[in-house]
Amino acid sequence: MTADLQTFGFPPGYFVIRSVGADRLWDVGNDDVEDGTEIILWPEKEKSLVE
């Protein structure tokens, strides 16, 4: 199996990234995708991932 070069091995979709040290969730400021984009830590408000 080869990784898709456009996704760098990640499937399309949403991911939840949790900082173990801060016990907060990571987010990207303004949904930017450029290098150097600010990362924001938020407290988790709910456990459901269903929209």
Protein Blocks (a to p, Z undefined) as FASTA:
>chain_A
ZZdfklnopacdddddddfklopacddehhiabehiacdddddfbfbfbZZ
